[in-house]
Amino acid sequence: MSWLWAIILGLILGLIAKAIIPGKQQIPLWLTVIFGMLGSVLGNWAATGLGVNETKGIDWTRHLLQLIGAVIIVAVGDRLWASLRGKKHSA
């Protein structure tokens, strides 16, 4: 996957993850993209471990695992970002 596609996928997954997580996230857009990219890597790793990383047709399970990874990383990353910035997190 080229870096451009990784950034685009990171942006999409990061924004979807921010929409799924309740409350207002305080991380900037650039960090959302990075966390989305890391979530994609985490999801790909999980898909490989489960043996569903490459299937015929659209890899729905892999994509779902990527989204779950992005949600986890965005949620944890937002908490860390807020604590490092000294801001209270809205729930």
PDB file of N, CA, C and O in Angstrom:
ATOM      1  N   MET A   1       0.850  -1.165   0.000  1.00  0.00           N
ATOM      2  CA  MET A   1       0.000   0.000   0.000  1.00  0.00           C
ATOM      3  C   MET A   1       0.900   1.233   0.000  1.00  0.00           C
ATOM      4  O   MET A   1       1.857   1.305   0.771  1.00  0.00           O
ATOM      5  N   SER A   2       0.601   2.185  -0.848  1.00  0.00           N
ATOM      6  CA  SER A   2       1.408   3.396  -0.899  1.00  0.00           C
ATOM      7  C   SER A   2       1.096   4.289   0.301  1.00  0.00           C
ATOM      8  O   SER A   2       0.072   4.130   0.965  1.00  0.00           O
ATOM      9  N   TRP A   3       1.993   5.221   0.559  1.00  0.00           N
ATOM     10  CA  TRP A   3       1.799   6.134   1.690  1.00  0.00           C
ATOM     11  C   TRP A   3       0.554   6.984   1.520  1.00  0.00           C
ATOM     12  O   TRP A   3      -0.124   7.281   2.503  1.00  0.00           O
ATOM     13  N   LEU A   4       0.237   7.380   0.300  1.00  0.00           N
ATOM     14  CA  LEU A   4      -0.960   8.185   0.064  1.00  0.00           C
ATOM     15  C   LEU A   4      -2.212   7.420   0.470  1.00  0.00           C
ATOM     16  O   LEU A   4      -3.089   7.964   1.141  1.00  0.00           O
ATOM     17  N   TRP A   5      -2.295   6.148   0.058  1.00  0.00           N
ATOM     18  CA  TRP A   5      -3.459   5.340   0.429  1.00  0.00           C
ATOM     19  C   TRP A   5      -3.502   5.101   1.932  1.00  0.00           C
ATOM     20  O   TRP A   5      -4.582   5.064   2.521  1.00  0.00           O
ATOM     21  N   ALA A   6      -2.338   4.937   2.560  1.00  0.00           N
ATOM     22  CA  ALA A   6      -2.296   4.747   4.011  1.00  0.00           C
ATOM     23  C   ALA A   6      -2.825   5.987   4.725  1.00  0.00           C
ATOM     24  O   ALA A   6      -3.543   5.875   5.718  1.00  0.00           O
ATOM     25  N   ILE A   7      -2.473   7.164   4.225  1.00  0.00           N
ATOM     26  CA  ILE A   7      -2.950   8.406   4.834  1.00  0.00           C
ATOM     27  C   ILE A   7      -4.454   8.570   4.626  1.00  0.00           C
ATOM     28  O   ILE A   7      -5.175   8.959   5.545  1.00  0.00           O
ATOM     29  N   ILE A   8      -4.920   8.276   3.425  1.00  0.00           N
ATOM     30  CA  ILE A   8      -6.359   8.386   3.138  1.00  0.00           C
ATOM     31  C   ILE A   8      -7.146   7.405   4.001  1.00  0.00           C
ATOM     32  O   ILE A   8      -8.164   7.770   4.589  1.00  0.00           O
ATOM     33  N   LEU A   9      -6.675   6.159   4.077  1.00  0.00           N
ATOM     34  CA  LEU A   9      -7.353   5.162   4.906  1.00  0.00           C
ATOM     35  C   LEU A   9      -7.309   5.563   6.376  1.00  0.00           C
ATOM     36  O   LEU A   9      -8.294   5.391   7.094  1.00  0.00           O
ATOM     37  N   GLY A  10      -6.176   6.096   6.828  1.00  0.00           N
ATOM     38  CA  GLY A  10      -6.064   6.561   8.208  1.00  0.00           C
ATOM     39  C   GLY A  10      -7.039   7.681   8.508  1.00  0.00           C
ATOM     40  O   GLY A  10      -7.652   7.704   9.575  1.00  0.00           O
ATOM     41  N   LEU A  11      -7.189   8.612   7.572  1.00  0.00           N
ATOM     42  CA  LEU A  11      -8.132   9.707   7.743  1.00  0.00           C
ATOM     43  C   LEU A  11      -9.561   9.175   7.846  1.00  0.00           C
ATOM     44  O   LEU A  11     -10.309   9.563   8.744  1.00  0.00           O
ATOM     45  N   ILE A  12      -9.933   8.296   6.936  1.00  0.00           N
ATOM     46  CA  ILE A  12     -11.291   7.751   6.930  1.00  0.00           C
ATOM     47  C   ILE A  12     -11.558   6.960   8.205  1.00  0.00           C
ATOM     48  O   ILE A  12     -12.573   7.180   8.866  1.00  0.00           O
ATOM     49  N   LEU A  13     -10.660   6.038   8.559  1.00  0.00           N
ATOM     50  CA  LEU A  13     -10.864   5.237   9.765  1.00  0.00           C
ATOM     51  C   LEU A  13     -10.853   6.101  11.018  1.00  0.00           C
ATOM     52  O   LEU A  13     -11.651   5.880  11.930  1.00  0.00           O
ATOM     53  N   GLY A  14      -9.964   7.073  11.071  1.00  0.00           N
ATOM     54  CA  GLY A  14      -9.898   7.958  12.237  1.00  0.00           C
ATOM     55  C   GLY A  14     -11.174   8.765  12.410  1.00  0.00           C
ATOM     56  O   GLY A  14     -11.678   8.894  13.525  1.00  0.00           O
ATOM     57  N   LEU A  15     -11.702   9.309  11.320  1.00  0.00           N
ATOM     58  CA  LEU A  15     -12.929  10.096  11.403  1.00  0.00           C
ATOM     59  C   LEU A  15     -14.138   9.230  11.764  1.00  0.00           C
ATOM     60  O   LEU A  15     -14.996   9.655  12.538  1.00  0.00           O
ATOM     61  N   ILE A  16     -14.207   8.028  11.210  1.00  0.00           N
ATOM     62  CA  ILE A  16     -15.299   7.120  11.575  1.00  0.00           C
ATOM     63  C   ILE A  16     -15.188   6.742  13.046  1.00  0.00           C
ATOM     64  O   ILE A  16     -16.193   6.690  13.755  1.00  0.00           O
ATOM     65  N   ALA A  17     -13.968   6.478  13.506  1.00  0.00           N
ATOM     66  CA  ALA A  17     -13.759   6.132  14.917  1.00  0.00           C
ATOM     67  C   ALA A  17     -14.190   7.283  15.819  1.00  0.00           C
ATOM     68  O   ALA A  17     -14.835   7.055  16.842  1.00  0.00           O
ATOM     69  N   LYS A  18     -13.841   8.523  15.451  1.00  0.00           N
ATOM     70  CA  LYS A  18     -14.255   9.680  16.248  1.00  0.00           C
ATOM     71  C   LYS A  18     -15.768   9.822  16.274  1.00  0.00           C
ATOM     72  O   LYS A  18     -16.331  10.262  17.277  1.00  0.00           O
ATOM     73  N   ALA A  19     -16.434   9.454  15.182  1.00  0.00           N
ATOM     74  CA  ALA A  19     -17.895   9.533  15.136  1.00  0.00           C
ATOM     75  C   ALA A  19     -18.543   8.451  16.001  1.00  0.00           C
ATOM     76  O   ALA A  19     -19.625   8.662  16.549  1.00  0.00           O
ATOM     77  N   ILE A  20     -17.892   7.302  16.125  1.00  0.00           N
ATOM     78  CA  ILE A  20     -18.441   6.195  16.909  1.00  0.00           C
ATOM     79  C   ILE A  20     -18.261   6.426  18.401  1.00  0.00           C
ATOM     80  O   ILE A  20     -19.145   6.098  19.193  1.00  0.00           O
ATOM     81  N   ILE A  21     -17.125   6.986  18.789  1.00  0.00           N
ATOM     82  CA  ILE A  21     -16.813   7.183  20.206  1.00  0.00           C
ATOM     83  C   ILE A  21     -17.712   8.287  20.761  1.00  0.00           C
ATOM     84  O   ILE A  21     -17.789   9.372  20.185  1.00  0.00           O
ATOM     85  N   PRO A  22     -18.400   8.012  21.893  1.00  0.00           N
ATOM     86  CA  PRO A  22     -19.261   9.052  22.463  1.00  0.00           C
ATOM     87  C   PRO A  22     -18.446  10.205  23.048  1.00  0.00           C
ATOM     88  O   PRO A  22     -17.310  10.016  23.484  1.00  0.00           O
ATOM     89  N   GLY A  23     -19.029  11.379  23.052  1.00  0.00           N
ATOM     90  CA  GLY A  23     -18.360  12.551  23.592  1.00  0.00           C
ATOM     91  C   GLY A  23     -17.529  13.251  22.534  1.00  0.00           C
ATOM     92  O   GLY A  23     -17.450  12.821  21.383  1.00  0.00           O
ATOM     93  N   LYS A  24     -16.915  14.340  22.958  1.00  0.00           N
ATOM     94  CA  LYS A  24     -16.094  15.138  22.045  1.00  0.00           C
ATOM     95  C   LYS A  24     -14.628  14.763  22.230  1.00  0.00           C
ATOM     96  O   LYS A  24     -14.110  14.799  23.346  1.00  0.00           O
ATOM     97  N   GLN A  25     -13.968  14.405  21.145  1.00  0.00           N
ATOM     98  CA  GLN A  25     -12.550  14.091  21.202  1.00  0.00           C
ATOM     99  C   GLN A  25     -11.755  15.372  20.993  1.00  0.00           C
ATOM    100  O   GLN A  25     -12.169  16.260  20.248  1.00  0.00           O
ATOM    101  N   GLN A  26     -10.615  15.454  21.654  1.00  0.00           N
ATOM    102  CA  GLN A  26      -9.822  16.673  21.624  1.00  0.00           C
ATOM    103  C   GLN A  26      -8.561  16.555  20.771  1.00  0.00           C
ATOM    104  O   GLN A  26      -7.763  17.491  20.722  1.00  0.00           O
ATOM    105  N   ILE A  27      -8.372  15.433  20.106  1.00  0.00           N
ATOM    106  CA  ILE A  27      -7.161  15.262  19.308  1.00  0.00           C
ATOM    107  C   ILE A  27      -7.292  16.030  17.986  1.00  0.00           C
ATOM    108  O   ILE A  27      -8.379  16.100  17.412  1.00  0.00           O
ATOM    109  N   PRO A  28      -6.187  16.603  17.508  1.00  0.00           N
ATOM    110  CA  PRO A  28      -6.227  17.321  16.225  1.00  0.00           C
ATOM    111  C   PRO A  28      -6.345  16.348  15.047  1.00  0.00           C
ATOM    112  O   PRO A  28      -6.167  15.139  15.199  1.00  0.00           O
ATOM    113  N   LEU A  29      -6.645  16.900  13.884  1.00  0.00           N
ATOM    114  CA  LEU A  29      -6.859  16.088  12.682  1.00  0.00           C
ATOM    115  C   LEU A  29      -5.623  15.274  12.321  1.00  0.00           C
ATOM    116  O   LEU A  29      -5.744  14.103  11.960  1.00  0.00           O
ATOM    117  N   TRP A  30      -4.441  15.868  12.412  1.00  0.00           N
ATOM    118  CA  TRP A  30      -3.226  15.133  12.044  1.00  0.00           C
ATOM    119  C   TRP A  30      -3.030  13.910  12.937  1.00  0.00           C
ATOM    120  O   TRP A  30      -2.556  12.874  12.471  1.00  0.00           O
ATOM    121  N   LEU A  31      -3.390  14.023  14.209  1.00  0.00           N
ATOM    122  CA  LEU A  31      -3.260  12.892  15.113  1.00  0.00           C
ATOM    123  C   LEU A  31      -4.354  11.856  14.848  1.00  0.00           C
ATOM    124  O   LEU A  31      -4.140  10.657  15.028  1.00  0.00           O
ATOM    125  N   THR A  32      -5.523  12.326  14.422  1.00  0.00           N
ATOM    126  CA  THR A  32      -6.602  11.416  14.040  1.00  0.00           C
ATOM    127  C   THR A  32      -6.153  10.536  12.880  1.00  0.00           C
ATOM    128  O   THR A  32      -6.424   9.335  12.869  1.00  0.00           O
ATOM    129  N   VAL A  33      -5.468  11.127  11.906  1.00  0.00           N
ATOM    130  CA  VAL A  33      -4.967  10.373  10.747  1.00  0.00           C
ATOM    131  C   VAL A  33      -3.946   9.339  11.205  1.00  0.00           C
ATOM    132  O   VAL A  33      -4.007   8.183  10.785  1.00  0.00           O
ATOM    133  N   ILE A  34      -3.016   9.738  12.056  1.00  0.00           N
ATOM    134  CA  ILE A  34      -1.987   8.805  12.541  1.00  0.00           C
ATOM    135  C   ILE A  34      -2.621   7.665  13.327  1.00  0.00           C
ATOM    136  O   ILE A  34      -2.259   6.503  13.141  1.00  0.00           O
ATOM    137  N   PHE A  35      -3.574   7.996  14.212  1.00  0.00           N
ATOM    138  CA  PHE A  35      -4.246   6.947  14.988  1.00  0.00           C
ATOM    139  C   PHE A  35      -5.068   6.035  14.089  1.00  0.00           C
ATOM    140  O   PHE A  35      -5.150   4.833  14.344  1.00  0.00           O
ATOM    141  N   GLY A  36      -5.677   6.583  13.042  1.00  0.00           N
ATOM    142  CA  GLY A  36      -6.412   5.758  12.081  1.00  0.00           C
ATOM    143  C   GLY A  36      -5.487   4.805  11.345  1.00  0.00           C
ATOM    144  O   GLY A  36      -5.839   3.652  11.095  1.00  0.00           O
ATOM    145  N   MET A  37      -4.296   5.295  10.999  1.00  0.00           N
ATOM    146  CA  MET A  37      -3.311   4.436  10.333  1.00  0.00           C
ATOM    147  C   MET A  37      -2.849   3.323  11.274  1.00  0.00           C
ATOM    148  O   MET A  37      -2.724   2.169  10.862  1.00  0.00           O
ATOM    149  N   LEU A  38      -2.598   3.669  12.531  1.00  0.00           N
ATOM    150  CA  LEU A  38      -2.189   2.652  13.508  1.00  0.00           C
ATOM    151  C   LEU A  38      -3.303   1.636  13.739  1.00  0.00           C
ATOM    152  O   LEU A  38      -3.037   0.446  13.909  1.00  0.00           O
ATOM    153  N   GLY A  39      -4.547   2.104  13.744  1.00  0.00           N
ATOM    154  CA  GLY A  39      -5.693   1.196  13.883  1.00  0.00           C
ATOM    155  C   GLY A  39      -5.793   0.235  12.710  1.00  0.00           C
ATOM    156  O   GLY A  39      -6.152  -0.930  12.879  1.00  0.00           O
ATOM    157  N   SER A  40      -5.477   0.727  11.527  1.00  0.00           N
ATOM    158  CA  SER A  40      -5.470  -0.128  10.344  1.00  0.00           C
ATOM    159  C   SER A  40      -4.406  -1.215  10.468  1.00  0.00           C
ATOM    160  O   SER A  40      -4.652  -2.376  10.140  1.00  0.00           O
ATOM    161  N   VAL A  41      -3.227  -0.830  10.941  1.00  0.00           N
ATOM    162  CA  VAL A  41      -2.153  -1.811  11.140  1.00  0.00           C
ATOM    163  C   VAL A  41      -2.559  -2.832  12.194  1.00  0.00           C
ATOM    164  O   VAL A  41      -2.337  -4.030  12.018  1.00  0.00           O
ATOM    165  N   LEU A  42      -3.153  -2.364  13.287  1.00  0.00           N
ATOM    166  CA  LEU A  42      -3.616  -3.268  14.348  1.00  0.00           C
ATOM    167  C   LEU A  42      -4.675  -4.230  13.815  1.00  0.00           C
ATOM    168  O   LEU A  42      -4.640  -5.423  14.116  1.00  0.00           O
ATOM    169  N   GLY A  43      -5.612  -3.714  13.026  1.00  0.00           N
ATOM    170  CA  GLY A  43      -6.648  -4.562  12.430  1.00  0.00           C
ATOM    171  C   GLY A  43      -6.081  -5.583  11.462  1.00  0.00           C
ATOM    172  O   GLY A  43      -6.528  -6.729  11.436  1.00  0.00           O
ATOM    173  N   ASN A  44      -5.096  -5.176  10.663  1.00  0.00           N
ATOM    174  CA  ASN A  44      -4.445  -6.117   9.743  1.00  0.00           C
ATOM    175  C   ASN A  44      -3.705  -7.206  10.511  1.00  0.00           C
ATOM    176  O   ASN A  44      -3.727  -8.372  10.117  1.00  0.00           O
ATOM    177  N   TRP A  45      -3.052  -6.830  11.601  1.00  0.00           N
ATOM    178  CA  TRP A  45      -2.354  -7.806  12.438  1.00  0.00           C
ATOM    179  C   TRP A  45      -3.340  -8.813  13.029  1.00  0.00           C
ATOM    180  O   TRP A  45      -3.074 -10.015  13.039  1.00  0.00           O
ATOM    181  N   ALA A  46      -4.479  -8.321  13.519  1.00  0.00           N
ATOM    182  CA  ALA A  46      -5.501  -9.207  14.082  1.00  0.00           C
ATOM    183  C   ALA A  46      -6.086 -10.121  13.002  1.00  0.00           C
ATOM    184  O   ALA A  46      -6.327 -11.303  13.250  1.00  0.00           O
ATOM    185  N   ALA A  47      -6.313  -9.573  11.805  1.00  0.00           N
ATOM    186  CA  ALA A  47      -6.857 -10.380  10.707  1.00  0.00           C
ATOM    187  C   ALA A  47      -5.886 -11.476  10.305  1.00  0.00           C
ATOM    188  O   ALA A  47      -6.298 -12.599  10.017  1.00  0.00           O
ATOM    189  N   THR A  48      -4.602 -11.157  10.286  1.00  0.00           N
ATOM    190  CA  THR A  48      -3.600 -12.169   9.971  1.00  0.00           C
ATOM    191  C   THR A  48      -3.583 -13.252  11.038  1.00  0.00           C
ATOM    192  O   THR A  48      -3.493 -14.439  10.725  1.00  0.00           O
ATOM    193  N   GLY A  49      -3.671 -12.842  12.297  1.00  0.00           N
ATOM    194  CA  GLY A  49      -3.692 -13.814  13.395  1.00  0.00           C
ATOM    195  C   GLY A  49      -4.908 -14.726  13.338  1.00  0.00           C
ATOM    196  O   GLY A  49      -4.831 -15.896  13.712  1.00  0.00           O
ATOM    197  N   LEU A  50      -6.032 -14.189  12.871  1.00  0.00           N
ATOM    198  CA  LEU A  50      -7.257 -14.986  12.755  1.00  0.00           C
ATOM    199  C   LEU A  50      -7.346 -15.740  11.434  1.00  0.00           C
ATOM    200  O   LEU A  50      -8.236 -16.569  11.244  1.00  0.00           O
ATOM    201  N   GLY A  51      -6.427 -15.452  10.527  1.00  0.00           N
ATOM    202  CA  GLY A  51      -6.418 -16.137   9.232  1.00  0.00           C
ATOM    203  C   GLY A  51      -7.439 -15.609   8.245  1.00  0.00           C
ATOM    204  O   GLY A  51      -7.824 -16.322   7.319  1.00  0.00           O
ATOM    205  N   VAL A  52      -7.891 -14.363   8.424  1.00  0.00           N
ATOM    206  CA  VAL A  52      -8.897 -13.793   7.522  1.00  0.00           C
ATOM    207  C   VAL A  52      -8.374 -12.547   6.806  1.00  0.00           C
ATOM    208  O   VAL A  52      -9.155 -11.703   6.368  1.00  0.00           O
ATOM    209  N   ASN A  53      -7.043 -12.438   6.691  1.00  0.00           N
ATOM    210  CA  ASN A  53      -6.480 -11.234   6.080  1.00  0.00           C
ATOM    211  C   ASN A  53      -6.660 -11.189   4.568  1.00  0.00           C
ATOM    212  O   ASN A  53      -6.733 -10.103   3.992  1.00  0.00           O
ATOM    213  N   GLU A  54      -6.731 -12.325   3.924  1.00  0.00           N
ATOM    214  CA  GLU A  54      -6.942 -12.337   2.475  1.00  0.00           C
ATOM    215  C   GLU A  54      -8.015 -13.356   2.126  1.00  0.00           C
ATOM    216  O   GLU A  54      -7.820 -14.563   2.271  1.00  0.00           O
ATOM    217  N   THR A  55      -9.144 -12.853   1.668  1.00  0.00           N
ATOM    218  CA  THR A  55     -10.246 -13.706   1.253  1.00  0.00           C
ATOM    219  C   THR A  55     -10.653 -13.307  -0.159  1.00  0.00           C
ATOM    220  O   THR A  55     -10.224 -12.267  -0.660  1.00  0.00           O
ATOM    221  N   LYS A  56     -11.466 -14.115  -0.790  1.00  0.00           N
ATOM    222  CA  LYS A  56     -11.964 -13.767  -2.118  1.00  0.00           C
ATOM    223  C   LYS A  56     -13.004 -12.662  -1.971  1.00  0.00           C
ATOM    224  O   LYS A  56     -13.839 -12.703  -1.067  1.00  0.00           O
ATOM    225  N   GLY A  57     -12.951 -11.695  -2.847  1.00  0.00           N
ATOM    226  CA  GLY A  57     -13.901 -10.585  -2.784  1.00  0.00           C
ATOM    227  C   GLY A  57     -13.433  -9.522  -1.801  1.00  0.00           C
ATOM    228  O   GLY A  57     -12.235  -9.336  -1.584  1.00  0.00           O
ATOM    229  N   ILE A  58     -14.397  -8.835  -1.215  1.00  0.00           N
ATOM    230  CA  ILE A  58     -14.094  -7.759  -0.268  1.00  0.00           C
ATOM    231  C   ILE A  58     -13.816  -8.373   1.096  1.00  0.00           C
ATOM    232  O   ILE A  58     -14.558  -9.236   1.566  1.00  0.00           O
ATOM    233  N   ASP A  59     -12.755  -7.923   1.715  1.00  0.00           N
ATOM    234  CA  ASP A  59     -12.351  -8.447   3.025  1.00  0.00           C
ATOM    235  C   ASP A  59     -13.098  -7.720   4.135  1.00  0.00           C
ATOM    236  O   ASP A  59     -12.508  -6.911   4.851  1.00  0.00           O
ATOM    237  N   TRP A  60     -14.391  -7.999   4.286  1.00  0.00           N
ATOM    238  CA  TRP A  60     -15.216  -7.293   5.273  1.00  0.00           C
ATOM    239  C   TRP A  60     -14.715  -7.505   6.697  1.00  0.00           C
ATOM    240  O   TRP A  60     -14.715  -6.571   7.499  1.00  0.00           O
ATOM    241  N   THR A  61     -14.291  -8.722   7.016  1.00  0.00           N
ATOM    242  CA  THR A  61     -13.813  -8.999   8.369  1.00  0.00           C
ATOM    243  C   THR A  61     -12.559  -8.198   8.661  1.00  0.00           C
ATOM    244  O   THR A  61     -12.426  -7.635   9.747  1.00  0.00           O
ATOM    245  N   ARG A  62     -11.656  -8.139   7.728  1.00  0.00           N
ATOM    246  CA  ARG A  62     -10.425  -7.370   7.916  1.00  0.00           C
ATOM    247  C   ARG A  62     -10.735  -5.889   8.086  1.00  0.00           C
ATOM    248  O   ARG A  62     -10.149  -5.222   8.939  1.00  0.00           O
ATOM    249  N   HIS A  63     -11.657  -5.374   7.272  1.00  0.00           N
ATOM    250  CA  HIS A  63     -12.022  -3.966   7.375  1.00  0.00           C
ATOM    251  C   HIS A  63     -12.696  -3.664   8.716  1.00  0.00           C
ATOM    252  O   HIS A  63     -12.456  -2.611   9.307  1.00  0.00           O
ATOM    253  N   LEU A  64     -13.521  -4.564   9.186  1.00  0.00           N
ATOM    254  CA  LEU A  64     -14.158  -4.383  10.490  1.00  0.00           C
ATOM    255  C   LEU A  64     -13.110  -4.394  11.602  1.00  0.00           C
ATOM    256  O   LEU A  64     -13.185  -3.595  12.536  1.00  0.00           O
ATOM    257  N   LEU A  65     -12.143  -5.292  11.504  1.00  0.00           N
ATOM    258  CA  LEU A  65     -11.067  -5.336  12.496  1.00  0.00           C
ATOM    259  C   LEU A  65     -10.215  -4.070  12.449  1.00  0.00           C
ATOM    260  O   LEU A  65      -9.746  -3.598  13.486  1.00  0.00           O
ATOM    261  N   GLN A  66     -10.012  -3.518  11.254  1.00  0.00           N
ATOM    262  CA  GLN A  66      -9.282  -2.256  11.139  1.00  0.00           C
ATOM    263  C   GLN A  66     -10.043  -1.126  11.826  1.00  0.00           C
ATOM    264  O   GLN A  66      -9.447  -0.297  12.513  1.00  0.00           O
ATOM    265  N   LEU A  67     -11.358  -1.096  11.639  1.00  0.00           N
ATOM    266  CA  LEU A  67     -12.171  -0.072  12.274  1.00  0.00           C
ATOM    267  C   LEU A  67     -12.164  -0.225  13.796  1.00  0.00           C
ATOM    268  O   LEU A  67     -12.064   0.767  14.519  1.00  0.00           O
ATOM    269  N   ILE A  68     -12.268  -1.445  14.278  1.00  0.00           N
ATOM    270  CA  ILE A  68     -12.212  -1.694  15.717  1.00  0.00           C
ATOM    271  C   ILE A  68     -10.859  -1.241  16.268  1.00  0.00           C
ATOM    272  O   ILE A  68     -10.792  -0.618  17.328  1.00  0.00           O
ATOM    273  N   GLY A  69      -9.791  -1.554  15.549  1.00  0.00           N
ATOM    274  CA  GLY A  69      -8.463  -1.100  15.957  1.00  0.00           C
ATOM    275  C   GLY A  69      -8.379   0.414  16.006  1.00  0.00           C
ATOM    276  O   GLY A  69      -7.791   0.971  16.933  1.00  0.00           O
ATOM    277  N   ALA A  70      -8.957   1.087  15.025  1.00  0.00           N
ATOM    278  CA  ALA A  70      -8.937   2.548  15.001  1.00  0.00           C
ATOM    279  C   ALA A  70      -9.732   3.133  16.166  1.00  0.00           C
ATOM    280  O   ALA A  70      -9.310   4.113  16.779  1.00  0.00           O
ATOM    281  N   VAL A  71     -10.881   2.532  16.468  1.00  0.00           N
ATOM    282  CA  VAL A  71     -11.690   3.014  17.594  1.00  0.00           C
ATOM    283  C   VAL A  71     -10.910   2.890  18.891  1.00  0.00           C
ATOM    284  O   VAL A  71     -10.902   3.813  19.706  1.00  0.00           O
ATOM    285  N   ILE A  72     -10.262   1.763  19.082  1.00  0.00           N
ATOM    286  CA  ILE A  72      -9.486   1.548  20.317  1.00  0.00           C
ATOM    287  C   ILE A  72      -8.349   2.559  20.416  1.00  0.00           C
ATOM    288  O   ILE A  72      -8.165   3.192  21.456  1.00  0.00           O
ATOM    289  N   ILE A  73      -7.591   2.710  19.340  1.00  0.00           N
ATOM    290  CA  ILE A  73      -6.428   3.603  19.383  1.00  0.00           C
ATOM    291  C   ILE A  73      -6.849   5.071  19.484  1.00  0.00           C
ATOM    292  O   ILE A  73      -6.202   5.843  20.191  1.00  0.00           O
ATOM    293  N   VAL A  74      -7.907   5.466  18.800  1.00  0.00           N
ATOM    294  CA  VAL A  74      -8.376   6.853  18.904  1.00  0.00           C
ATOM    295  C   VAL A  74      -8.886   7.129  20.322  1.00  0.00           C
ATOM    296  O   VAL A  74      -8.616   8.193  20.879  1.00  0.00           O
ATOM    297  N   ALA A  75      -9.616   6.187  20.902  1.00  0.00           N
ATOM    298  CA  ALA A  75     -10.139   6.390  22.263  1.00  0.00           C
ATOM    299  C   ALA A  75      -8.999   6.516  23.276  1.00  0.00           C
ATOM    300  O   ALA A  75      -8.990   7.434  24.095  1.00  0.00           O
ATOM    301  N   VAL A  76      -8.047   5.598  23.217  1.00  0.00           N
ATOM    302  CA  VAL A  76      -6.916   5.633  24.153  1.00  0.00           C
ATOM    303  C   VAL A  76      -6.040   6.853  23.874  1.00  0.00           C
ATOM    304  O   VAL A  76      -5.611   7.537  24.802  1.00  0.00           O
ATOM    305  N   GLY A  77      -5.779   7.123  22.606  1.00  0.00           N
ATOM    306  CA  GLY A  77      -4.956   8.264  22.233  1.00  0.00           C
ATOM    307  C   GLY A  77      -5.577   9.586  22.634  1.00  0.00           C
ATOM    308  O   GLY A  77      -4.864  10.506  23.036  1.00  0.00           O
ATOM    309  N   ASP A  78      -6.898   9.700  22.532  1.00  0.00           N
ATOM    310  CA  ASP A  78      -7.572  10.924  22.941  1.00  0.00           C
ATOM    311  C   ASP A  78      -7.437  11.146  24.447  1.00  0.00           C
ATOM    312  O   ASP A  78      -7.208  12.270  24.894  1.00  0.00           O
ATOM    313  N   ARG A  79      -7.576  10.090  25.215  1.00  0.00           N
ATOM    314  CA  ARG A  79      -7.396  10.197  26.677  1.00  0.00           C
ATOM    315  C   ARG A  79      -5.969  10.638  27.010  1.00  0.00           C
ATOM    316  O   ARG A  79      -5.764  11.511  27.854  1.00  0.00           O
ATOM    317  N   LEU A  80      -4.993  10.033  26.346  1.00  0.00           N
ATOM    318  CA  LEU A  80      -3.597  10.411  26.585  1.00  0.00           C
ATOM    319  C   LEU A  80      -3.330  11.856  26.169  1.00  0.00           C
ATOM    320  O   LEU A  80      -2.661  12.599  26.887  1.00  0.00           O
ATOM    321  N   TRP A  81      -3.845  12.244  25.026  1.00  0.00           N
ATOM    322  CA  TRP A  81      -3.666  13.612  24.526  1.00  0.00           C
ATOM    323  C   TRP A  81      -4.262  14.611  25.515  1.00  0.00           C
ATOM    324  O   TRP A  81      -3.637  15.622  25.832  1.00  0.00           O
ATOM    325  N   ALA A  82      -5.479  14.326  26.006  1.00  0.00           N
ATOM    326  CA  ALA A  82      -6.129  15.230  26.950  1.00  0.00           C
ATOM    327  C   ALA A  82      -5.353  15.308  28.263  1.00  0.00           C
ATOM    328  O   ALA A  82      -5.233  16.385  28.847  1.00  0.00           O
ATOM    329  N   SER A  83      -4.829  14.181  28.730  1.00  0.00           N
ATOM    330  CA  SER A  83      -4.086  14.206  29.989  1.00  0.00           C
ATOM    331  C   SER A  83      -2.739  14.917  29.830  1.00  0.00           C
ATOM    332  O   SER A  83      -2.289  15.592  30.755  1.00  0.00           O
ATOM    333  N   LEU A  84      -2.099  14.776  28.681  1.00  0.00           N
ATOM    334  CA  LEU A  84      -0.843  15.475  28.439  1.00  0.00           C
ATOM    335  C   LEU A  84      -1.062  16.984  28.290  1.00  0.00           C
ATOM    336  O   LEU A  84      -0.207  17.783  28.673  1.00  0.00           O
ATOM    337  N   ARG A  85      -2.177  17.351  27.749  1.00  0.00           N
ATOM    338  CA  ARG A  85      -2.508  18.761  27.566  1.00  0.00           C
ATOM    339  C   ARG A  85      -3.103  19.380  28.820  1.00  0.00           C
ATOM    340  O   ARG A  85      -3.252  20.599  28.902  1.00  0.00           O
ATOM    341  N   GLY A  86      -3.449  18.537  29.809  1.00  0.00           N
ATOM    342  CA  GLY A  86      -4.018  19.028  31.059  1.00  0.00           C
ATOM    343  C   GLY A  86      -5.461  19.483  30.959  1.00  0.00           C
ATOM    344  O   GLY A  86      -5.924  20.286  31.768  1.00  0.00           O
ATOM    345  N   LYS A  87      -6.169  18.970  29.967  1.00  0.00           N
ATOM    346  CA  LYS A  87      -7.572  19.341  29.779  1.00  0.00           C
ATOM    347  C   LYS A  87      -8.456  18.237  30.327  1.00  0.00           C
ATOM    348  O   LYS A  87      -8.104  17.058  30.295  1.00  0.00           O
ATOM    349  N   LYS A  88      -9.602  18.643  30.827  1.00  0.00           N
ATOM    350  CA  LYS A  88     -10.566  17.647  31.284  1.00  0.00           C
ATOM    351  C   LYS A  88     -11.237  17.031  30.081  1.00  0.00           C
ATOM    352  O   LYS A  88     -11.528  17.712  29.097  1.00  0.00           O
ATOM    353  N   HIS A  89     -11.480  15.736  30.168  1.00  0.00           N
ATOM    354  CA  HIS A  89     -12.108  15.002  29.071  1.00  0.00           C
ATOM    355  C   HIS A  89     -13.598  15.016  29.275  1.00  0.00           C
ATOM    356  O   HIS A  89     -14.076  14.680  30.358  1.00  0.00           O
ATOM    357  N   SER A  90     -14.357  15.402  28.245  1.00  0.00           N
ATOM    358  CA  SER A  90     -15.807  15.394  28.352  1.00  0.00           C
ATOM    359  C   SER A  90     -16.331  14.007  28.014  1.00  0.00           C
ATOM    360  O   SER A  90     -15.938  13.417  27.007  1.00  0.00           O
ATOM    361  N   ALA A  91     -17.199  13.497  28.837  1.00  0.00           N
ATOM    362  CA  ALA A  91     -17.738  12.152  28.629  1.00  0.00           C
ATOM    363  C   ALA A  91     -19.123  12.183  28.073  1.00  0.00           C
ATOM    364  O   ALA A  91     -19.719  11.132  27.840  1.00  0.00           O
TER     365      ALA A  91
END
